[in-house]
Structures are given as C-alpha cells and as structure tokens.
C-alpha cells in the first residue's frame, strides 16, 4: 500500500530527522522518500495471499492517526517553498 502525502521542496536535514522520529511512532507502515528526493509517501507492505480486512484497516488507521498527530508539521513542510 502506498500513498503520496506531499511534495518536499526543501533540503532541510531537520525535516528528514523528524520524519525518522515520526516513523518510530507509527504502528504500521512508514514515511518514505522517492528518488529523486522530492515526494514523501506513506508505505506499508502487506501480503496479498492472506490479506484480511483487519490488516488493511490497521494500515489505514495507522496512516490516519499519524497524519492527525503531526498535521501542523506536515502542512508546514508541504507548503514550504510551494
């Protein structure tokens, strides 16, 4: 499962550090950086062979909670230099 969250228009290492700190708190999935380094995605790898609704809901709930808890920072990063 992969979802584009925002375009990153800054090379500030503090943003990368903070994203790593947020990743530590995420129950399912993580924020990832595309190559070239301009998009932040949320990614969670799930096995399709035995995927059930609880696993999918867990991933979606994890993303929702993470975005809610960090909305101010994420909005400031996504609008910086836009």
Protein Blocks (a to p, Z undefined) as FASTA:
>chain_A
ZZdfbdcfbfbfklmmmmmmmmmmpmggcdddddddfbccddddddfklgcfklmmmmmm
mmmmmmmmmmmmmmmmmmgoZZ
